[in-house]
Amino acid sequence: LAALDSLRDPAIRARFAAGLAAYELDLDHIHIAWTLSKDNARHQGKLLSEYVAETGLAAADALCNLLIEERLAVLLVFNQGDDRLVHPFLQHDLYLMGSDGIYFHDGAVHPRVYGSATRLLGPCVRDWKLFSLEDAVWKLSGGPARRFRLDGRGELRPGAAADVVVFDADTITDRATYAKPHQLSRGVDHVLVNGVSIITSGEPVADLAGPLPGRALRRGE
């Protein structure tokens, strides 16, 4: 790959170093979530600042070397700080809940993979009082289904898909953190996907070795 050759170029590395300084990128808030090779898997979960310190190299050289070793296949997770910065967006009438979190069973995923929905249903409603519980449920279910014209989804009614979550509104909350992202949320009692139990009494019961009940949906389906 031409990009890998470029990363070996001292001139490119100098520009990279200048960019790191100019943008004041805080390596203390960026985690290595996943690497392609097993050799660097031991660094998964570490802050970039920790990784750079262990190499004994300048940040630009250490990060360029990591990209070369992994052939660019490195997933990073950014801790962007204060949640209050996004509260006005969450409260907008057109806001719908979604996440681009990427799941790796053997990596340090972003905590939103486990906790996005439960943070919306719990802290956003109960603690920060951004909107009602009914509005939170709508932003997660009926709203997206209507926006993307997913017929028979997002509503509890006869003939609709039995996608059901039973939770305790007083206790539901996310538990995943940047340091320990693989943590199931609290307060979720039962989850059914297309009528099949995935979580029962708060415990996962799905047979991951067999066919799963969920499926990809297209607009209008």
N, C-alpha and C positions, 0 to 999 in steps of 0.2 A: 504494500500500500504506500502511495506517495506520502500520505499523512505521517506514517511511521518514519520515513526518511526525513521529513521536515522536522520532526521532533528531535532528531539527532543533530540538527544544524545549530551550531553555537549562536548564530545570528537570530534564529527563531526563538531559541531559549532566552536570549537577552530581551527580546520583545515580550515574551511571556512573563519574565520577571518584572519588567516595567509595568505590564498590565496588572499583575498582582498588587504592586505597590500603588498604582494609580486608583484602582477600584477599592483599595483597602479591604480586600476579601478576607473575612475572618475565618481562618482555618479551625478555630475553636468551636465553630458551629456547623461543621460539615462532617458527616460520618461516612466511612466507607461501608456501603451496604452489601455489595456483592462484587466478586471478581470471577473472571472466566476460569482461571487456573486454580488448581488445588494448592499450588505453592504459596500463593498470596491469600488463600482463604483464611489464614490465621489472623489477617489484619481486618477481617470483617467486623464491624461494630466499633472500630477505633475512630477517633477524631483524626482528621487530616493532620492537625498539628502534632498529634502523638506519632503518627506514621513518619512525618518529616523528621521529627526529633530522633527517632530510632535509626534513621538512615545516616544521620550526621551530615547530610547534604543541604545545600540551599533549597528552598521550597520549590523553585522552578525546576531544578534538576531532579529532585526526588519525584515530583509529580510527572514530569516528562518520562522518566525511567519507568514509572508504574504503568503509564499508558502504553509504552512500548512493550513491556513484558506481557501485558494483558491484551495486546492488539486492539486497544481502544475500548475493550469490553469491561468497563468499570461503571458500576452504579453508585452514585453518591446521594446522600440524603441531607437536605438542608434544614436546619432548625432556624426558622425565620422569625422567631421571637414572639412578641406580645400578641396574643389572640385578639386583643381589643382593636387592633388595626383593621381587622376584617369584619367587625360587628356591623357596621353600616351596610355592608354588602349582604350579610346574612339576613338583615331585616327588610331588604327590598322585596316588594310584592312579587317580583318576577324571579327571585332567587329560588333555585331548586338544588337539592343536595346531590352532589356527585363527587367522585374521587378518581384520580388517575394513578392511585397507588399501585405499584407493581409487586406482586407476591413472589417471593422466593422462599421455599421451605428451609433452605440452607443458608440464607443470608440475613443481614440485619435490615429488614424492610423499614419503610417509613411507618411510624405508628398510626398514620391515618388508615392504613390497610385494615387494621383491627378496630379502630375507634372513631371513625368519622361519624357514622350514624348515631352511635350511642352518645357521643358528645352533643350532637344536635338535640337529641331527645332528653338528655339529662341536664348537664350544666347550662346549656344555652337557654333552656326553659326554666329550670328550677332555681339555678343560682344567679344567672345573669339577667333573667327575665326579658330576653330579647323578643319573644313572641309566645303565643299560647302553645300548649301541647298539641292541640288540634292542628295548628298551623305547621308545627314541626313534622307531624305525621304526613300532612299533605305534601310538604316539600320533599319527602322521601318516597312517596307512593303515588297518590292520585295525580299530583302535579306533573311529575316526569312522564307518567303513563299517558296523560292527556297531551302533553307537549309533543311527544314522539308518536302519538297515535298508536299506542300499544293496546289493541282491543282486548278486553277481558282481563286487564291487569290493573293493579293499583286500587282496586275496590273490593270490599267484602260484600258480595251479592251472589245469588244463585246463578250458576252458569259461568262465573268468573274463575280464573285459576286460583287454586287454594294456596296462595303465597301469604303466609300468616306469621306474624311475630307477636308473641305474648310476653309482655315485659312489665316490670314494676316501676311505675312512674316516680315513686319516691326514692328509689335506689339506683336506677339505671345510670351508668356512667362508664366512660372509657378508662382503661387501666394501662394501655400501651404507652411506653415512653421511648425516647430516642435511645436510651441505654438498654432497655428491655422491651423491644417492640412486639414480640410474639406473646401477647397477653390478651386472653379473651376478656370481653367487657363484663361488668357486673350488672345484675338486674335483668338479664335476658333469660326467661324461663323456658320458652318453647319457640322453635322455628320450624316451619313447614315450607317446603318448596314443591309446588305442584302436588300438594297433598302428602308429600313424603317427609317424615320427621328427619330433621338435620340436627336439631338440638332438643333434648328432652330433659326437663328438670335441671336446666342449666348446664348439661353435659353434652358434648358432641356425640352423636350416635350414628352418623353417616358411615357407610362402608365405602371408604375411598378407593378400595381396590376394585369395586364393581362400577357399573354405570351410574352416573349421578342424575338426579331428577331435573336439574336446571338445563336450560338450553339458551343459545343465542337468539335474540329477537331483532327483527328488522321493523322499520317504520311501517305501520299499517297492519302488522300481524296480530 
